Amino acid sequence: QVQLVESGGGLVQAGGSLRLSCAASGSSVNIYVMGWYRQAPGKQRELVARITSGGTTNYADSVKGRFTISRDNAKNTVYLQMNSLKAEDTAIYYCNADLSGWYVYWGQGTQVTVSS
């Protein structure tokens, strides 16, 4: 069983930056694909960024060039650096760990609010 705890959310002005962290416990997530998803009010949850165990990344078009996902396997932690934040980035951000669909875990989420 894997537990995921997000942190680093908060209120920031448009154009500002935040760094989200997702700390995993209970088991190593080094072989998992780790992802960040977000859900804005009234909208479906969407993928923001994902990183494989080998470090390959992919991003939603809306965040390319602004957000960077990274992982520190020694710390069992995944990060999401968010720069040039926009009002439309306001959402609850969730951390996800996925082992080929067989084992999928979610964190409780952290609120990010960008004021314009």
C-alpha positions in Angstrom: 0.0 0.0 0.0 1.3 3.5 -0.9 0.3 6.7 0.8 0.7 10.0 -1.1 0.7 13.3 0.7 0.8 16.5 -1.3 2.1 19.9 0.0 3.1 23.3 -1.3 -0.3 24.6 -2.5 -1.5 28.0 -1.7 -2.6 31.4 -2.9 -0.4 33.2 -5.4 -0.7 36.1 -7.8 -0.8 35.6 -11.5 2.7 35.4 -12.9 4.0 33.9 -9.7 5.4 30.4 -8.9 4.7 27.5 -6.6 6.4 24.2 -6.0 4.2 21.2 -5.2 5.7 18.1 -3.5 4.2 14.7 -3.2 5.8 12.4 -0.6 5.2 8.7 -0.9 5.3 6.3 2.0 4.5 2.7 2.7 6.4 1.4 -0.3 8.9 2.7 -2.8 7.4 4.3 -5.9 10.6 4.3 -7.9 9.1 1.9 -10.5 5.8 3.8 -10.7 4.7 6.3 -13.2 4.1 9.4 -11.1 1.7 12.1 -12.2 0.1 15.4 -11.2 -3.6 15.9 -12.0 -5.9 18.8 -11.3 -9.5 19.4 -11.0 -11.1 22.8 -11.2 -14.6 23.5 -9.9 -17.2 22.1 -12.3 -14.6 20.4 -14.4 -13.3 16.9 -14.8 -9.9 15.9 -13.4 -7.2 16.3 -16.0 -3.6 15.2 -16.4 -1.1 18.0 -15.8 2.2 16.2 -16.1 3.6 12.7 -15.8 7.1 11.2 -15.3 8.1 7.6 -15.8 10.5 5.7 -13.7 13.2 6.4 -16.3 12.6 10.1 -16.2 10.6 10.6 -19.4 8.1 13.4 -19.0 5.0 14.6 -20.7 2.8 17.6 -20.1 -0.6 18.9 -20.9 -0.4 21.5 -23.7 -1.8 24.1 -21.4 1.2 23.9 -19.0 4.1 23.2 -21.4 7.0 25.6 -20.9 5.6 26.7 -17.6 5.5 23.6 -15.4 8.2 21.1 -14.7 7.8 17.7 -13.1 10.7 15.9 -11.5 11.3 13.1 -9.1 13.8 12.2 -6.4 13.8 8.5 -6.0 16.0 8.6 -2.9 13.4 10.7 -1.2 10.4 8.9 -2.7 9.1 12.3 -3.7 7.8 13.9 -6.8 7.7 17.6 -7.5 5.8 20.0 -9.7 7.4 23.4 -10.3 4.8 25.8 -11.5 5.9 29.1 -13.0 4.1 31.9 -14.8 0.9 30.8 -13.1 -2.4 31.9 -14.6 -5.9 32.2 -13.1 -6.9 29.2 -15.1 -4.4 27.1 -13.2 -6.6 27.4 -10.1 -7.6 23.9 -9.1 -7.0 21.1 -6.6 -3.9 19.3 -7.6 -3.6 15.6 -7.0 -0.6 13.3 -7.0 -0.9 9.9 -8.6 1.1 6.8 -8.6 0.4 4.2 -11.3 2.1 0.8 -11.8 0.8 -0.2 -15.2 -2.8 0.2 -14.0 -2.5 -2.7 -11.6 -1.8 -0.5 -8.6 -3.1 3.1 -8.7 -2.9 5.5 -5.7 -4.1 9.0 -5.2 -3.2 11.7 -2.7 -5.8 13.9 -1.0 -5.0 16.9 -3.0 -3.7 20.4 -2.4 -5.4 23.6 -3.4 -3.8 26.1 -5.7 -5.4 29.4 -6.2 -4.1 32.0 -8.6 -5.5 35.5 -8.3 -5.6 37.7 -11.3 
